[in-house]
Amino acid sequence: PATWTLHASTNCYAGFGAEDLETPGGSPCCTLPSKEDCFAQCDATAGCEAVIVTSTEPVLCYRRGSVDLSSCLQDYVGYDTYIRPIGAPVSGVDGGGSDGDTGGGDSDGGGSDSGAGGSDGGGIQLKVMSFNVWFAEQSPQRHAELAAAIAQQRPDVASIQECVTAWCREGLLTALHSIGDDLRDYQWSADASGQRWDGDILYRSGTWSVVQDGTVPYDGSRSMSWARLRHAATASDLLVYGMHQLPGGEEVWGYHEQNAVMVTNHAAAEKAAGGDAPVLLLGDLNEDSPSNPAPSSLTAGGLAATFTLAHRNRVDYIYTEEGRFSVVATATVEDAPGGSDHQPIVAVLRITSTSAPSPSPSSAPSPSPSPSPSPPPSPSPSPSPSASPSPSTSPPPPSPSPLPPPPPPPSSQMCGVSSCTEAVLATPAVGPDSSASCGGRIQWVMDNMGKSEADACQQVGEEFPPLCGPCAPEGIPPSLPPSPAGTGGAVVALEVVTYNLYWWNVGQNNRWGALYATIEGQAFDLIGFQECEDVSTVISNVPRMSGRFDSFAPTGIPGPGDNPAPVAWDGQRFDRLGAGWLQVGSDQYGQRVTVWVRLLDRTTGATVFFANTHGPLGDCSTALGDNWMRAVADNIAPDDFLVYTGDFNCGAGSAAINVLDGAAGGPLKLVANGGIDMIFTNGADAASWRSVNGYPSDHPLVAATFEASASASPSPSPPPSPSPSSSPSCLCIFDVDRTLTARQGYAPQCPGTQQQDGVPDSAYEGGTL
């Protein structure tokens, strides 16, 4: 007999290569034991030329007419098309019905692709995707290509990683909607504030609606995205979690284990508050070693929820809650458009156990903890397809057990302050160094750090001021007052860049040419570097800087690693008036500092205070923010225009950044936010800012443009001689030959002082006499 022709991973439906013969459209005719049974249904239906069946048995069966394979969707994982033999007779069976073992054919809600989001007697069927789009900020062209990759699979629910800014998300969604009317129901769930690296959740609003959603910060730069989605046809709920975990080796495994606790505890709390629902976990989990204990923590039981691994490709995962799903098909999509260094992974799932939500779902979301101290590193696009982004540096993992902490004791037994109630102690405060509650974190600090109860309560209160602050016996220390410079002097026309060079990795992979090309491709007058071990070499190898830019890189910073955070400026435009550095924190890599220079703009006579920092790992406390601010407040002059750049290793909304950020009551204005790479001013707005792909670094290159204010002097005008109360002192000391010398760069503010070009002087930081 003639055989049916298979076209694997192909889906044909109304508008995409076929006429839908089902009623209602978009639903299967029936659930059948095998594809051969579906063939028989087609044989019995007038006008049926093909069937679409799910890739595993039992199958969902869809009958199609007027098939044009060239217009069907190719590479559509989970569904296969079979073309009926030409000339095969149609039997006399009525094709309008379905056989007795079917569960009926509810609409998929979107009236589109076969089975997507559909429901029948076998449970809700849906397609899910996890896709790291590899720093998709660059251009509308990339948005269009990545949207095509998503449209190719048409998932019901997806977690998208590394689409950090609102501009990226809007661009990707606009591109997706423009592909076809059947894709206009795609929407984003809640996004993390402050441009965090999270697992943004994309869903089809024709099939699912958002009941509740949110994000849970778990370090200074990343968040866990979550959403409770409700299925339109059945009113059943689904809990979806999207993550992009910290990258690295053994040094971050402890954090991954704590994240396993975080997601399972959050899911358990959501089930208790809003009703039971099956749970999905999707994301780039950056777990690629068989020795990493975190995956087994999710699957072995013992946590608040237990998962089954549905599909994995390298560091990208799809987990389903144990016993709640069956897997129809899975795949890694090769050669997807968009240029990502990750391949999308997809799974077609059937929810086998649903539970209706409680009659009155919680009106308030379960508490979302505020940002905790930032552990490793920094968000980073992955340099190669074989691994997810690598951190700039990585701290040792914390030691606490991944098991949920015991319930906190009554408030009368802890912290000794009436405001530290049981409700406060039970508040989730998840972070890389925390347990799942304020009380659990306090207990851990006492047990593992040897601190007294009062000191532990104070520390945790300062780590999580909005959540655990009521348990701080001494209260939360206030932020420093605004900078004495106020809004500063005239805004100077400038281009400013902050850029973490990822020095060790660039050197290890000999990507110096690519690094220098990235810097050369940007216009700037000032640039703050992090992870830059030799700023002179960078300047000499970047044509726009060579022979033109001066720099300041302090030396002698104690610790096992030197973190100088050097700065460089256009030496043909600016004279250095002063320079210095202040220790702001420390970690296992040594002291972390803020480096500063005061510059005189020869073209306008305006003065610029340029500060740059590389924040410590594992600390986003108020004390760190106070130190960042002190580096400015102790050295800036009243008329200085302040520009503060850095890899702060803390995100917007963290306690440390809140000390600076005017949006949280601080004295500075955040004008460029690349996640943890930021630029602040003392009140001036940027005319524009950009975050561009920083490859081969694991950080973006973040830049801001400033336009001169009306008060800027139209012609060069040197500033008046400083007084002790208005600017740093003019330091002069006698050299060994009794020559009275001033500090290098201080000639403009030290009356009677002249620079002796060509004469070296080893005093102070060294330089020209």
Secondary structure, DSSP 4 states (H G I P E B T S, - for coil): ---PEEETT-B-EETBEEEE-SSSTTS-SEEESSHHHHHHHHHTSTT--EEEEESSSSEEEEEEES--GGGSBSS-TTEEEEEPPTTPPPPSS-TTS--TT----B--SSS-STTTT-EETTEEEEEEEEEE-SSTTS-HHHHHHHHHHHHHH--SEEEEES--SHHHHHHHHHHHHHH-GGGTTEEE----TTS-B-EEEEEETTTEEEEEEEEEE-SSSBEEEEEEEEETTT--EEEEEEEEPPP-SGGGHHHHHHHHHHHHHHHHHHHHHH----EEEEEE-----TT-SHHHHHHSS-SSS-EEEEEEETTEEEEEETTTEEEEEEEE-TT-TT--SS--EEEEEEE----PPPSS--SSPPP-PPP----S------SSTTSPPPPSS-PPPP-S-SSPPPPPPPGGGTTT-TT--HHHHTS----TT--SSHHHHHHHHHHHH---HHHHHHHHHHHSHHHHGGG-TT-PPPPPPPPTTTT-SPPP-EEEEEEE--HHHHHHTT-HHHHHHHHHTS--SEEEEES-S-HHHHHHHSTTTTTTEEEE------SSS-----EEEETTTEEEEEEEEEEEEEETTEEEEEEEEEEEETTT--EEEEEEEEPPTT---HHHHHHHHHHHHTT--TTPEEEEEEE-SS-TTSHHHHHHBGGGT-SBEEEEESSSEEEEESSPPPSEEEEE--TTSSS-EEEEEE---TTS-SS--PPPPPPTTTS----EEE-TTS-EEEPTT-GGGSTT----TT-EE-STT-EE-
